[in-house]
Each structure stands twice: as C-alpha cells, then as structure tokens.
Amino acid sequence: MSRYFAGTGDLLRLALRRDRIQLPLWIFGLTLVQTATASSISGLYETEKDRIAAQTSAADNPASLVFSGLVSGASEGATAMTQSLLLVLVAAALMSTLAVIRHTRQNEELGRSELIGSTAVGRHAALTAGLLLAILANVVLAVVSALGLASAGLPLGSSFAAGAALGAVGVSFAGVAAITAQIWESARAANGAAAAVLGVAFMLRAVGDVAGRTTGGGLRVESAWPSWLSPIGWGQQLRPYDQDNWWVLALPLAAFAVQVGVAFALTRIRDVGMGMRAVKPRPPEATPALLSPTGLAWFLHRGSLAGWAVGVSVMSFAFGVVGDEINDLIGDSERTAEIIQQLGGTGSLLDSYLSATIGLMGLAVAGFAVQSLNRMRNEETTGGMETVLSTATSRFSWMTGHLVVTLAGVTVLMLLTGTSAAVGYGLATGDMGAEFGSLVAAALVRLPAVLVLAAFAVLVFGSLPRLAVGLPWAVFALCLLISQIGSTLDLPQVVRDISPFSHVPGLPGGDFTVGPLLVLLVITAVLTAAGTALFRRRDVALQ
C-alpha cells in the first residue's frame, strides 16, 4: 500500500513552494475581511437596540438571507457573522478547489505529471499532496482568522468556532475538487465543475434559509432542511457567537472522508492525463468563425462570459430588490447610513445605496476582465499561442482578438448590471421606470475604471509574463479592499485614490463630471499600448 503514496512528502514540499505567495494572500485577505467587519460593528451599530433592529430586519428580508447570510443572535459577533461569514465561506471553498486542481489536474494537463511519474512517485502521491496542502491551508486559515476576530474584541472561544467553520467548509470543497479533478480532462473544466457544485451548495443554503422560520424574537432563523444538504449551510449552522454548535463540524469532515475515498478509487481506474468523462470529439475542420483571432478568442471566452453574465444579473437584481427596503434595513443607525453615503456618494440614502452596490458590481466585472485576460497567459504556457502564431497570424492580431472579446464582455456585463438592478428595483416598487435610466448610466460610468484594471493586466502580460496572473489579481484585491473598507478604516484619501473606482462620479445621485472619466480612458489607452508593444518584442515564456 505504501508504494501508492511514495514521494508524497516531496510533492507536498514542491506544492508549498509553488503556492508560497498565493495561499498566504488568500489567508490574509479572508482574515482581513472578517477582522475589519468585526471591528466595524461597534461603529456601525452603536447600541444593542441598533443591532437588534438590523438583525430582525435582515431575518425578515429574503434577499438579505440569500446574499448576506444566516441571522443568529444580535451580539456584536453574531452581527459580524451575518455580514461576513457567508462571503468568506464561499471564498475558502474557492481557495481550496483551485489549490487541489492546480496540483492535480493542471499538472496532468500541462505534462508535469508525466515528468514526475518517471521518478519514484506513487499513483496516489499527487492527489494526496494536493489534499494535504489544502488541509494545511485551511487549518492555518481557521487559526489565523480566529485570532483576527479575537483581536477585534470578540470572545475567543466563539472566534475559534467561526474559524473552524471556515476551515471545515474549505476542507469539504477540497474533497469536491479531488473528485472533479478525476472526472474532467482539463483544469478549466474541473474548476468549472467544482464551481458548479459550489453554486448548487449556495442555492440549497439560500432556499433553506429563506424557507426557514424565525425564532428568538425574530433574532434567529431556523433553516429548513435544504440548508442541511449544503456544506455552506453546515458552516453557517455552527452559529458562532450564538450557539457554537461544534458538533456540526462532523458533517463536512465526514463528507471529506467519503469524497477522498471516491477520488482515490477513481484514480486507480483511470490513466494519467485522462478523465473519467470522455471528451466530446471536435469537428475535423474549424468553422469559419474560428478562422480569425477574434473568433477563436470568443470560442475560448464564451463559457466564462455566460457564467459571469448569470451571476452578475442575479446579484444586481437582488441589490435592486433590496433598494426598496433600504430605509427599513438601516433603521435608526446613523453610522451605517453615514458609511453607505461614504461608499456611494452624498445623495439620498437610496441613491447612496444604489451607487455603492453598482460600484461593487463594477469591481466584480473588473474581476472578470482580469480573469479573461489571464487566458492569454494560459494559452502561452500550454502552447496554444505558439500553435496560432505558427500560422500567418501576428502577435498583434492574436492579442487584439482577446482584447476585443474582453472589452465587449465587460461592456455587456456592465449593461446587465444596470438593467438587472433597475428591473429588481422596479418590480419591488411597482414602477419599472423609476430608476432605469439612472442605474444604467451609473453602471456605464464605472466602465472606464474597469478598463484601467484590464489595461494593467495587459501591461503585466506584455512586460512581466511570469507575474501576469498573480500581480493583476493582487492589484484587483487591493482596489477591492480600498473601495469597500477604506471609509470604514478611515484610510487617507491619497490611499483611496489608488483605486480607479475612487475617481468615477457617484451616480445615481452624485454630480457627473466627464474629466476623471477621460483621464481613466487615457490611462487605459497608454497601458494597453505599452503592454501590446512590449508583448510584440519579448520572447515566449512557457514558465
């Protein structure tokens, strides 16, 4: 039996070296989100009465239950969990699935596993190393996040319950990724399948919470049975700072044990480089649409764009629906209203809320832009770019195809953001035309800021290809943190100005000025031109 796991330690050390920057950034970011949220609660809700009003309102609001999280108590810690736990649970799941697939299926897809397999390495070593890496990352995340919450003044025991929920859900989704890595032949398909499982888990939890009943004077939501079918739901059912249900940890850990057993069984019966799911045969000849760089880029990006379109539309619609009840949700908390106005502008509370949520969706679309342009680096490292460039296609034409598709994609997503939010708000208020024009304009006015981050990704790809994935994502994360917690942490304006989203007009409700938008567009043009020129002059970097 031991021969199946030979070399696991060496592969684990290699994986730790490869992820020595990426995983610490994940852990730091998730800890920062939770700690900042916990630290801000006392300022947002100055009295227990304010917290009770906010929590009871959230418990009665289906959109809040779907997108914010389970309501369980009105202490500072319980309120912080309502606002942040769902987000970090989903992020921990993504961290785990990406890590496992990166060190299993991606290695097979790129041919690394064949090189590794030529040494004294057991059949299960790669999968075991990937799972051990994910377990280690989640244990560290659990401990560090717990200490971060405790440093914000929350009870230590409940803080470790919150950290344990985070780590256990992450480990459970590492098991999901272990299975999808055996079924699909490409890392992209395996990641997509794992993300689909995460989406189903999210929706099961949402249905269960919305269908649940309120108890404890409206301060606790007792979820219906669908929540108990979801690993995300299990994490929430720990109810940190309210009940601390430690026994719930048995569910994700038991699921992980079963998932690992299934993954190892699949590993024994498949060939290296192959998946359990047969790849659909392609036509022997390309369609006319694939004979151009833009057509090929569209073929590569269309699936991702479709997924983003659905996600952006659903989130924006929900934000629009909540807009009709924003005054009831805020209650008498002047500090919360003040922070919303800092995020969204100085107009009415409704305008500030809509501006803040449209800005958040703009940041999400910027994430799509970075992901989309990272596909160029993926094509370079896997050899797809060289194959295309061996024809009459020039580097400029190849890159332009990806840029055109990305530009079209972010434009469509921003239009969907504005229209979906307007439809949601219109259905909630009964007046479909109330905010339609202003919300579409508010979405489009964020487009130049999105393009600046996209152009930065182009510049890094052209000049520093080995940093083309990590550096743009790091800058994106920095902009996200500045935009969302800059006002809460009272960061200096010079720091907030690092984010291009700090320079766009705060529509709806704010004053429209074209100057900052023109500056952002000029910066976009300069960065894109520089990145394109540098790419045409550098060598192909396969690693």
Residue pairs with C-beta under 8 A, 6 or more apart in sequence:
2 122
3 122
4 122
4 123
4 124
4 125
5 122
5 124
5 125
5 128
6 120
6 121
6 122
6 125
7 116
7 119
7 120
7 121
7 122
7 125
8 122
8 124
8 125
8 128
8 129
8 132
10 121
11 103
11 116
11 121
11 125
11 126
11 128
11 129
12 129
12 132
12 133
14 129
15 103
15 129
15 130
15 133
16 133
16 136
18 102
18 103
19 99
19 102
19 133
19 137
21 470
22 470
23 95
23 99
23 133
23 137
25 474
25 477
26 91
26 95
26 137
26 141
27 137
27 140
27 141
27 144
27 145
29 91
29 477
29 481
30 88
30 91
30 92
30 95
30 141
30 145
30 166
31 141
31 144
31 145
31 148
32 148
32 481
33 84
33 87
33 88
33 91
33 485
34 80
34 84
34 85
34 88
34 145
34 148
34 149
34 162
35 145
35 148
35 149
35 151
35 152
36 485
36 488
36 489
37 80
37 83
37 84
38 76
38 77
38 80
38 84
38 148
38 149
38 152
38 153
38 154
39 152
39 153
40 339
40 485
40 488
41 51
41 76
41 79
41 80
41 83
42 76
42 153
43 335
43 488
44 50
44 333
44 335
44 336
44 339
45 51
45 54
45 76
45 79
45 333
45 335
45 336
46 333
46 335
48 74
49 332
50 331
50 332
50 333
50 336
51 74
51 75
51 76
51 79
52 74
52 219
53 331
53 332
53 333
54 79
54 329
54 330
54 331
54 333
54 336
55 71
55 73
55 74
55 78
55 79
55 82
55 218
55 219
56 217
56 218
56 219
57 64
57 325
57 328
57 329
57 331
58 64
58 65
58 68
58 71
58 82
58 329
59 65
59 71
59 214
59 218
59 219
59 220
59 221
60 214
60 218
61 322
61 325
61 329
62 210
63 318
63 321
63 322
64 322
64 329
65 71
65 206
65 209
65 210
65 221
66 206
66 209
66 210
66 318
67 86
67 315
67 318
68 82
68 83
68 86
69 81
69 82
69 83
69 84
69 85
69 86
69 87
69 236
70 81
70 82
70 85
70 86
70 209
70 221
70 223
70 236
70 237
70 239
71 82
71 214
71 219
71 220
71 221
72 78
72 81
72 82
72 219
72 220
72 221
72 236
72 239
72 241
72 242
72 243
73 79
73 216
73 219
73 220
73 239
73 241
73 242
74 219
75 241
75 242
76 153
76 154
76 241
77 149
77 154
77 155
77 158
77 159
77 162
77 240
77 241
78 239
78 240
78 241
78 242
80 149
80 152
80 154
80 241
81 162
81 239
81 240
81 241
85 162
85 165
85 166
85 235
85 236
85 240
86 232
86 236
88 145
88 166
89 165
89 166
89 169
89 232
89 235
89 236
90 198
90 202
90 232
92 138
92 141
92 166
92 167
92 169
92 170
92 173
93 169
93 170
93 172
93 173
93 198
93 201
93 231
93 232
94 173
94 195
94 198
95 137
95 141
95 170
96 134
96 137
96 138
96 170
96 171
96 173
96 174
96 177
97 173
97 174
97 176
97 177
97 180
97 191
97 194
97 195
97 198
98 177
98 191
99 130
99 133
99 134
99 137
99 174
99 177
100 130
100 131
100 133
100 134
100 174
100 177
100 178
100 181
101 130
101 177
101 180
101 181
101 187
101 190
101 191
101 194
102 130
102 187
103 126
103 129
103 130
103 133
104 126
104 127
104 130
104 177
104 178
104 181
105 180
105 181
105 184
105 185
105 186
105 187
105 190
106 187
107 113
107 116
107 126
108 272
108 273
109 185
109 186
109 187
109 273
109 382
110 381
110 382
113 126
113 272
113 273
114 272
114 273
116 126
117 272
123 267
123 268
124 264
124 267
127 178
127 181
127 263
127 264
127 267
130 174
130 178
130 181
131 174
131 175
131 178
131 260
134 170
134 171
134 174
134 177
135 171
135 174
137 170
138 166
138 167
138 168
138 170
138 171
138 174
139 167
141 163
141 166
141 167
141 170
142 160
142 163
142 164
142 166
142 167
142 168
143 163
144 163
145 162
145 163
145 166
146 156
146 159
146 160
146 162
146 163
146 164
147 159
149 159
149 162
149 163
150 156
150 159
154 241
155 241
157 244
158 240
158 241
158 244
159 240
161 238
161 240
161 241
161 244
161 246
162 238
162 240
162 241
164 238
164 246
164 249
165 234
165 235
165 236
165 238
165 240
165 248
165 249
166 235
168 234
168 235
168 249
168 252
168 253
169 231
169 232
169 234
169 235
169 252
171 252
171 253
171 256
172 231
172 234
172 252
172 253
172 255
172 256
172 259
173 194
173 197
173 198
173 231
174 256
175 255
175 256
175 258
175 259
175 260
175 263
176 194
176 197
176 198
176 259
177 190
177 191
177 194
178 259
178 260
178 263
179 259
179 262
179 263
179 266
180 190
180 191
180 193
180 194
180 197
181 190
181 263
182 263
182 266
182 267
182 270
182 275
182 276
183 190
183 193
183 266
183 275
183 276
183 277
184 190
184 193
184 275
184 277
185 273
185 274
185 275
185 277
185 279
192 303
192 307
195 307
198 232
200 230
201 230
201 231
201 232
201 233
202 230
202 232
204 226
204 227
204 229
204 230
204 232
204 233
205 223
205 226
205 227
205 230
205 232
205 233
205 236
207 224
207 226
207 227
208 223
208 224
208 225
208 226
208 227
208 228
208 229
208 230
208 233
209 221
209 223
209 224
209 227
209 233
209 236
211 223
211 224
211 226
212 221
212 222
212 223
212 224
212 227
213 221
213 222
214 220
214 221
214 222
215 221
215 222
220 242
223 233
223 236
223 237
226 233
227 233
227 236
227 237
228 234
228 237
231 251
231 252
231 255
234 248
234 251
234 252
235 252
237 245
237 248
238 244
238 245
238 246
238 248
238 249
239 245
266 276
270 276
288 295
289 295
289 298
289 299
290 296
290 299
292 401
293 388
293 393
293 397
293 398
293 400
293 401
293 402
294 400
294 401
294 404
294 405
295 401
296 388
296 401
297 401
297 402
297 404
297 405
298 401
298 405
300 375
300 379
301 372
301 375
301 402
301 405
301 406
301 409
304 368
304 371
304 372
305 368
305 372
305 405
305 409
305 412
305 413
308 365
308 368
308 409
308 413
309 412
309 413
309 416
311 364
312 361
312 364
312 365
312 413
312 416
312 417
312 420
313 416
313 420
314 420
315 361
315 364
316 357
316 358
316 361
316 416
316 417
316 418
316 420
316 421
316 424
317 420
317 421
317 423
317 424
318 424
319 354
319 357
319 358
319 361
319 421
319 424
320 354
320 420
320 421
320 422
320 423
320 424
320 425
320 426
320 427
320 428
320 439
321 424
321 425
321 427
321 428
322 329
322 353
323 350
323 353
323 354
323 357
323 421
323 424
323 425
323 428
323 435
324 425
324 428
324 429
325 428
326 349
326 350
326 353
327 349
327 350
330 336
330 337
330 340
330 349
337 349
337 352
339 487
339 488
340 349
340 352
340 353
340 356
341 347
341 349
341 352
342 487
343 352
343 355
343 356
343 359
343 483
343 484
343 487
344 351
344 352
344 353
344 354
344 355
344 356
344 357
344 359
344 506
344 509
345 351
345 352
345 355
345 506
345 507
345 509
345 510
346 352
346 506
346 509
346 510
347 355
347 506
347 508
347 509
347 510
348 509
351 508
351 509
351 510
352 506
352 509
354 421
354 425
354 435
354 438
354 439
354 442
354 508
354 509
355 442
355 506
355 507
355 508
355 509
355 510
357 421
358 417
358 418
358 421
358 439
358 442
358 443
358 446
358 507
359 446
359 483
359 501
359 504
360 483
360 484
361 417
361 421
361 443
362 414
362 417
362 443
362 446
362 447
362 449
362 450
362 501
362 504
363 476
363 479
363 480
363 483
363 484
363 501
365 410
365 413
365 414
365 417
365 446
365 450
366 410
366 449
366 450
366 453
366 454
366 476
366 479
367 476
368 409
368 410
368 413
369 406
369 409
369 410
369 450
369 451
369 453
369 454
369 457
370 453
370 454
370 457
370 472
370 473
370 476
372 402
372 405
372 406
372 409
372 454
373 402
373 403
373 406
373 454
373 457
373 458
373 461
373 472
374 457
374 468
374 469
374 472
375 402
376 385
376 399
376 402
376 461
376 468
377 461
377 465
377 468
377 469
378 384
379 385
379 388
380 386
380 465
380 540
380 541
380 542
381 541
381 542
381 543
383 542
385 398
385 540
386 540
388 398
389 395
389 398
395 535
395 536
396 532
396 536
399 458
399 532
399 535
400 532
403 458
403 528
406 454
407 451
407 454
410 447
410 450
410 451
410 454
411 447
414 443
414 444
414 446
414 447
414 450
415 440
415 443
415 444
417 443
418 439
418 440
418 441
418 442
418 443
418 444
419 436
419 439
419 440
421 435
421 439
421 443
422 432
422 435
422 436
422 439
422 440
423 432
425 434
425 435
425 439
426 432
426 433
426 434
426 435
426 436
435 508
438 507
438 508
439 508
441 507
441 508
442 507
442 508
445 504
445 505
445 507
445 512
445 517
446 501
446 504
448 500
448 504
448 517
448 520
448 521
448 524
449 499
449 500
449 501
449 503
449 504
449 520
451 520
451 521
451 524
452 500
452 520
452 523
452 524
452 527
453 472
453 475
453 476
453 479
453 500
454 524
455 523
455 524
455 525
455 526
455 527
455 528
455 531
456 472
456 475
456 527
457 468
457 472
458 527
458 528
458 531
458 532
459 527
459 528
459 530
459 531
459 534
460 467
460 468
460 471
460 472
460 531
461 468
461 531
461 535
462 530
462 531
462 532
462 533
462 534
462 535
462 538
463 530
463 531
463 534
463 538
464 471
465 538
465 541
466 541
466 543
478 498
478 499
479 498
479 499
479 500
479 501
482 491
482 495
482 496
482 498
482 499
482 502
483 499
483 501
483 502
486 495
486 496
486 499
487 496
496 502
497 503
500 520
500 523
503 516
503 519
503 520
504 516
504 517
504 520
505 511
505 512
505 513
505 516
505 517
